Amino acid sequence: MYTDLKDKVVVITGASSGIGKAMAEQFGAEGCKVVVNYNSSESEALEIAKTIKKSGGDAITIQADVSKENEVTALISEAVRHFGTIDIMVNNAGFEKATPSLEMSAEDFNHVMNINLTGAFVGSREAAKHFTQTKKKGVIINMSSVHDVIPWPNYVNYAASKGGLKLMMETLSMEFAPHGIRVNNISPG
């Protein structure tokens, strides 16, 4: 148990399954107040919130499609309205689908970029706005991939989005450092 996490408010996008679910449950077990974001899996999100509450944390669920700027903005606003603040923003939502590059449409390329990169940018921007307005030394964590440096045939959109996420993190960390805001990527794989 990390006592310094108790009562911290954590927003996790894509928290209804996979890595997002595991992070949400662990933050809950540490006594955090967790915003469980989901796009389409409401029943799974509600189960995760129930698990978090049983483990000693607190949780709410909020539906938002991270590929839509207005929905990410509303997600952060609702989290702040409900819990009064946010301390940690985890941009975890992601999407991948194998498609040979010669067959990939611009729409398919942009769909992955909008979720994996643009959604993480908007989440980071909105969290940083809150942190700077409240003079909070907040934390932004982006879930990346080893494919932020390793090419992946038939996943050009995914690899490009994760490579972009790496440079976005490095740039934002420099930009936000004077405000005491930490920005990091986790690159599993």
Solvent accessible surface area in square Angstrom, and as a share of the most:
residue,aa,sasa,rsa
1,M,149,0.66
2,Y,145,0.55
3,T,112,0.65
4,D,105,0.54
5,L,38,0.19
6,K,108,0.46
7,D,78,0.40
8,K,74,0.31
9,V,3,0.02
10,V,0,0.00
11,V,0,0.00
12,I,0,0.00
13,T,5,0.03
14,G,21,0.20
15,A,0,0.00
16,S,13,0.08
17,S,72,0.47
18,G,57,0.55
19,I,83,0.42
20,G,0,0.00
21,K,82,0.35
22,A,60,0.46
23,M,31,0.14
24,A,0,0.00
25,E,51,0.23
26,Q,103,0.46
27,F,29,0.12
28,G,0,0.00
29,A,42,0.33
30,E,10,0.05
31,G,8,0.08
32,C,0,0.00
33,K,60,0.26
34,V,0,0.00
35,V,0,0.00
36,V,0,0.00
37,N,2,0.01
38,Y,21,0.08
39,N,84,0.43
40,S,100,0.64
41,S,34,0.22
42,E,93,0.42
43,S,75,0.48
44,E,85,0.38
45,A,0,0.00
46,L,90,0.45
47,E,99,0.44
48,I,4,0.02
49,A,8,0.07
50,K,101,0.43
51,T,60,0.35
52,I,1,0.00
53,K,110,0.47
54,K,163,0.69
55,S,53,0.34
56,G,56,0.54
57,G,12,0.11
58,D,54,0.28
59,A,3,0.02
60,I,29,0.14
61,T,36,0.21
62,I,22,0.11
63,Q,85,0.38
64,A,2,0.02
65,D,27,0.14
66,V,13,0.08
67,S,32,0.21
68,K,99,0.42
69,E,93,0.42
70,N,111,0.57
71,E,46,0.21
72,V,1,0.00
73,T,48,0.28
74,A,58,0.45
75,L,1,0.00
76,I,8,0.04
77,S,66,0.43
78,E,56,0.25
79,A,0,0.00
80,V,38,0.22
81,R,165,0.60
82,H,86,0.38
83,F,30,0.13
84,G,55,0.53
85,T,33,0.19
86,I,0,0.00
87,D,19,0.10
88,I,13,0.06
89,M,0,0.00
90,V,0,0.00
91,N,8,0.04
92,N,18,0.09
93,A,22,0.17
94,G,47,0.45
95,F,78,0.32
96,E,78,0.35
97,K,129,0.55
98,A,58,0.45
99,T,21,0.12
100,P,57,0.36
101,S,65,0.42
102,L,182,0.91
103,E,129,0.58
104,M,28,0.12
105,S,51,0.33
106,A,77,0.59
107,E,139,0.62
108,D,65,0.34
109,F,65,0.27
110,N,73,0.38
111,H,85,0.38
112,V,2,0.01
113,M,36,0.16
114,N,58,0.30
115,I,24,0.12
116,N,3,0.02
117,L,35,0.18
118,T,61,0.35
119,G,4,0.04
120,A,7,0.05
121,F,79,0.33
122,V,5,0.03
123,G,0,0.00
124,S,0,0.00
125,R,63,0.23
126,E,18,0.08
127,A,0,0.00
128,A,5,0.04
129,K,94,0.40
130,H,17,0.08
131,F,1,0.00
132,T,49,0.28
133,Q,142,0.63
134,T,71,0.41
135,K,181,0.77
136,K,50,0.21
137,K,153,0.65
138,G,1,0.01
139,V,18,0.11
140,I,0,0.00
141,I,31,0.16
142,N,0,0.00
143,M,16,0.07
144,S,4,0.03
145,S,6,0.04
146,V,39,0.23
147,H,34,0.15
148,D,20,0.11
149,V,101,0.58
150,I,87,0.44
151,P,110,0.69
152,W,72,0.25
153,P,106,0.67
154,N,66,0.34
155,Y,37,0.14
156,V,63,0.36
157,N,4,0.02
158,Y,25,0.09
159,A,18,0.14
160,A,41,0.31
161,S,0,0.00
162,K,8,0.03
163,G,23,0.22
164,G,24,0.23
165,L,2,0.01
166,K,63,0.27
167,L,114,0.57
168,M,27,0.12
169,M,34,0.15
170,E,61,0.28
171,T,77,0.45
172,L,15,0.07
173,S,31,0.20
174,M,152,0.68
175,E,105,0.47
176,F,24,0.10
177,A,60,0.46
178,P,113,0.71
179,H,97,0.43
180,G,27,0.26
181,I,4,0.02
182,R,148,0.54
183,V,6,0.04
184,N,69,0.35
185,N,30,0.15
186,I,80,0.41
187,S,46,0.30
188,P,53,0.33
189,G,101,0.97
